[in-house]
């Protein structure tokens, strides 16, 4: 007979189950972070369109610091959209 170092079957099953659970946890974490970026992208897009629409009715939003703020919101929408894909 050959002497070999084998683990009992129950230990092998437990080890495999732990590996599968840790991989599943990693995938769930990755999906969760992607979903957060998508939500941020959606909110920045909504805020940008509301901002752009309000500028047509309130001329004061098109003067001073406000155009820069609108550009920052548009850039945020673009960046978070790119990160969510």
MARFI-730710 format. One line per 10 residues: number of its first residue (from 1); their letters; for each residue x, y, z of N, C-alpha, C, O. Coordinates in Angstrom, 3 decimals. Layout:
# residues N
NUM	a	X:Y:Z:X:Y:Z:X:Y:Z:X:Y:Z; ...
END
This chain:
# residues 85
1	xxxxxxxxxx	0.833:-1.186:0.000:0.000:0.000:0.000:0.872:1.240:0.000:1.960:1.271:0.573; 0.367:2.231:-0.645:1.059:3.507:-0.686:0.629:4.356:0.499:-0.553:4.431:0.836; 1.584:4.978:1.108:1.250:5.891:2.199:1.007:7.275:1.603:1.911:7.870:1.015; -0.172:7.767:1.750:-0.463:9.101:1.215:-1.192:9.908:2.277:-1.912:9.379:3.123; -0.974:11.190:2.194:-1.582:12.091:3.167:-2.903:12.583:2.592:-2.930:13.498:1.769; -3.980:11.978:3.025:-5.294:12.390:2.532:-6.104:12.950:3.676:-5.995:12.522:4.825; -6.917:13.918:3.324:-7.801:14.517:4.327:-9.126:13.773:4.300:-9.525:13.237:3.267; -9.785:13.744:5.410:-11.117:13.150:5.397:-12.035:13.937:4.459:-11.858:15.139:4.265; -12.989:13.259:3.897:-13.881:13.854:2.904:-14.654:15.040:3.473:-14.914:16.005:2.754; -15.019:14.987:4.730:-15.800:16.075:5.325:-14.976:17.368:5.381:-15.527:18.450:5.180
11	xxxxxxxxxx	-13.672:17.274:5.648:-12.815:18.460:5.695:-12.669:19.051:4.286:-12.645:20.270:4.121; -12.571:18.195:3.290:-12.454:18.664:1.917:-13.728:19.408:1.511:-13.656:20.461:0.878; -14.873:18.874:1.867:-16.142:19.527:1.543:-16.253:20.888:2.221:-16.662:21.862:1.590; -15.893:20.963:3.493:-15.954:22.223:4.226:-15.015:23.243:3.586:-15.386:24.406:3.427; -13.817:22.827:3.220:-12.855:23.735:2.579:-13.397:24.244:1.251:-13.270:25.431:0.948; -13.990:23.378:0.467:-14.549:23.793:-0.823:-15.714:24.757:-0.627:-15.838:25.738:-1.360; -16.553:24.489:0.340:-17.689:25.376:0.617:-17.189:26.739:1.065:-17.743:27.758:0.652; -16.162:26.786:1.896:-15.611:28.071:2.344:-15.034:28.851:1.172:-15.203:30.068:1.102; -14.360:28.176:0.257:-13.805:28.855:-0.916:-14.911:29.429:-1.788:-14.808:30.562:-2.258; -15.953:28.663:-2.002:-17.075:29.133:-2.818:-17.751:30.327:-2.157:-18.094:31.294:-2.837
21	xxxxxxxxxx	-17.948:30.273:-0.842:-18.579:31.388:-0.139:-17.716:32.644:-0.205:-18.251:33.740:-0.372; -16.402:32.516:-0.079:-15.537:33.697:-0.146:-15.540:34.284:-1.549:-15.503:35.506:-1.695; -15.582:33.458:-2.579:-15.649:33.962:-3.951:-16.988:34.639:-4.211:-17.041:35.671:-4.880; -18.061:34.073:-3.690:-19.383:34.671:-3.847:-19.430:36.024:-3.147:-20.003:36.976:-3.678; -18.835:36.117:-1.965:-18.799:37.379:-1.229:-18.038:38.439:-2.017:-18.454:39.597:-2.051; -16.927:38.060:-2.652:-16.138:38.995:-3.456:-16.955:39.499:-4.640:-16.933:40.693:-4.941; -17.675:38.607:-5.313:-18.493:39.003:-6.467:-19.616:39.924:-6.017:-19.918:40.901:-6.703; -20.240:39.635:-4.882:-21.311:40.501:-4.386:-20.776:41.874:-4.037:-21.453:42.870:-4.295; -19.582:41.968:-3.456:-18.996:43.256:-3.127:-18.717:44.045:-4.397:-18.955:45.252:-4.442; -18.216:43.374:-5.430:-17.918:44.046:-6.684:-19.197:44.562:-7.332:-19.220:45.686:-7.833
31	xxxxxxxxxx	-20.262:43.762:-7.332:-21.533:44.196:-7.893:-22.091:45.373:-7.109:-22.672:46.288:-7.693; -21.924:45.359:-5.811:-22.450:46.439:-4.980:-21.745:47.751:-5.291:-22.405:48.784:-5.399; -20.426:47.741:-5.440:-19.706:48.973:-5.733:-20.066:49.493:-7.117:-20.155:50.705:-7.314; -20.273:48.605:-8.074:-20.689:49.043:-9.400:-22.075:49.665:-9.348:-22.335:50.651:-10.037; -22.962:49.105:-8.545:-24.300:49.652:-8.438:-24.262:51.048:-7.824:-25.031:51.915:-8.241; -23.397:51.289:-6.856:-23.293:52.601:-6.241:-22.851:53.646:-7.260:-23.364:54.765:-7.255; -21.918:53.301:-8.124:-21.472:54.234:-9.155:-22.605:54.541:-10.122:-22.750:55.675:-10.578; -23.398:53.540:-10.430:-24.515:53.742:-11.339:-25.548:54.685:-10.725:-26.106:55.538:-11.416; -25.797:54.531:-9.444:-26.750:55.407:-8.760:-26.229:56.835:-8.740:-26.987:57.775:-8.977; -24.940:57.007:-8.458:-24.350:58.350:-8.486:-24.419:58.950:-9.883:-24.702:60.138:-10.035
41	xxxxxxxxxx	-24.166:58.144:-10.895:-24.246:58.634:-12.276:-25.659:59.092:-12.602:-25.848:60.127:-13.241; -26.647:58.328:-12.168:-28.047:58.707:-12.406:-28.381:60.026:-11.726:-29.014:60.892:-12.331; -27.968:60.184:-10.489:-28.282:61.421:-9.758:-27.582:62.629:-10.368:-28.184:63.696:-10.487; -26.327:62.475:-10.753:-25.629:63.598:-11.381:-26.272:63.970:-12.717:-26.342:65.150:-13.060; -26.738:62.981:-13.470:-27.412:63.263:-14.739:-28.725:63.999:-14.498:-29.028:64.964:-15.200; -29.500:63.561:-13.525:-30.764:64.226:-13.193:-30.508:65.659:-12.753:-31.184:66.585:-13.203; -29.531:65.839:-11.873:-29.218:67.187:-11.380:-28.760:68.079:-12.539:-29.118:69.255:-12.594; -27.973:67.523:-13.462:-27.503:68.320:-14.600:-28.675:68.789:-15.454:-28.720:69.960:-15.832; -29.617:67.918:-15.767:-30.738:68.313:-16.612:-31.672:69.287:-15.906:-32.209:70.196:-16.539; -31.872:69.112:-14.610:-32.665:70.077:-13.849:-31.957:71.430:-13.848:-32.586:72.469:-14.051
51	xxxxxxxxxx	-30.657:71.407:-13.620:-29.856:72.638:-13.630:-29.941:73.332:-14.984:-30.160:74.541:-15.054; -29.769:72.574:-16.049:-29.811:73.137:-17.391:-31.188:73.727:-17.693:-31.285:74.789:-18.308; -32.248:73.049:-17.267:-33.605:73.558:-17.480:-33.883:74.817:-16.675:-34.523:75.742:-17.175; -33.410:74.862:-15.440:-33.636:76.043:-14.603:-32.899:77.270:-15.127:-33.355:78.396:-14.931; -31.762:77.062:-15.791:-31.012:78.193:-16.348:-31.822:78.942:-17.392:-31.644:80.147:-17.569; -32.697:78.248:-18.076:-33.519:78.895:-19.104:-34.568:79.807:-18.473:-34.962:80.803:-19.080; -35.022:79.484:-17.274:-36.065:80.265:-16.618:-35.513:81.267:-15.607:-36.162:82.270:-15.311; -34.328:81.003:-15.080:-33.704:81.892:-14.085:-32.359:82.345:-14.645:-31.367:81.625:-14.533; -32.320:83.540:-15.250:-31.081:83.993:-15.888:-29.910:84.157:-14.913:-28.756:84.114:-15.340; -30.174:84.341:-13.634:-29.096:84.515:-12.659:-28.250:83.244:-12.514:-27.105:83.316:-12.067
61	xxxxxxxxxx	-28.795:82.095:-12.882:-28.038:80.845:-12.794:-27.008:80.708:-13.907:-26.236:79.750:-13.929; -26.996:81.670:-14.834:-26.045:81.626:-15.940:-24.940:82.671:-15.774:-24.254:83.017:-16.735; -24.775:83.172:-14.540:-23.767:84.204:-14.292:-22.946:83.840:-13.056:-23.400:83.104:-12.180; -21.728:84.374:-13.010:-20.883:84.181:-11.835:-20.337:82.774:-11.724:-19.829:82.219:-12.698; -20.442:82.195:-10.532:-19.905:80.868:-10.231:-20.805:79.746:-10.746:-20.364:78.604:-10.868; -22.048:80.064:-11.046:-23.021:79.026:-11.392:-22.696:78.241:-12.664:-22.937:77.034:-12.685; -22.159:78.860:-13.736:-21.766:78.025:-14.890:-20.667:77.014:-14.538:-20.655:75.899:-15.061; -19.751:77.404:-13.655:-18.706:76.469:-13.214:-19.320:75.315:-12.433:-18.916:74.164:-12.592; -20.289:75.626:-11.597:-20.974:74.583:-10.833:-21.708:73.628:-11.769:-21.708:72.417:-11.550; -22.333:74.171:-12.811:-22.997:73.324:-13.805:-22.010:72.425:-14.530:-22.311:71.265:-14.812
71	xxxxxxxxxx	-20.821:72.963:-14.837:-19.791:72.158:-15.501:-19.293:71.037:-14.591:-19.019:69.930:-15.056; -19.177:71.323:-13.305:-18.743:70.296:-12.346:-19.766:69.174:-12.260:-19.405:67.999:-12.199; -21.046:69.539:-12.255:-22.109:68.523:-12.221:-22.079:67.685:-13.497:-22.236:66.466:-13.437; -21.880:68.328:-14.654:-21.804:67.587:-15.919:-20.594:66.656:-15.934:-20.683:65.521:-16.403; -19.464:67.140:-15.419:-18.271:66.299:-15.351:-18.482:65.123:-14.397:-18.044:64.007:-14.678; -19.143:65.369:-13.282:-19.456:64.280:-12.349:-20.337:63.231:-12.998:-20.124:62.034:-12.802; -21.332:63.669:-13.774:-22.198:62.723:-14.472:-21.393:61.876:-15.452:-21.592:60.664:-15.547; -20.489:62.517:-16.176:-19.682:61.777:-17.162:-18.738:60.781:-16.490:-18.602:59.642:-16.939; -18.091:61.218:-15.418:-17.124:60.348:-14.732:-17.812:59.154:-14.089:-17.349:58.022:-14.237; -18.915:59.390:-13.374:-19.589:58.282:-12.706:-20.265:57.347:-13.704:-20.399:56.152:-13.441
81	xxxxx	-20.689:57.882:-14.843:-21.235:57.001:-15.884:-20.137:56.107:-16.438:-20.356:54.916:-16.657; -18.953:56.677:-16.667:-17.842:55.879:-17.178:-17.407:54.822:-16.152:-17.057:53.704:-16.532; -17.425:55.161:-14.876:-17.008:54.206:-13.845:-18.042:53.109:-13.617:-17.695:52.025:-13.147; -19.285:53.371:-13.937:-20.324:52.376:-13.681:-20.385:51.312:-14.771:-21.047:50.289:-14.593; -19.705:51.535:-15.899:-19.759:50.547:-16.975:-18.573:49.625:-16.927:-18.455:48.727:-17.761
END
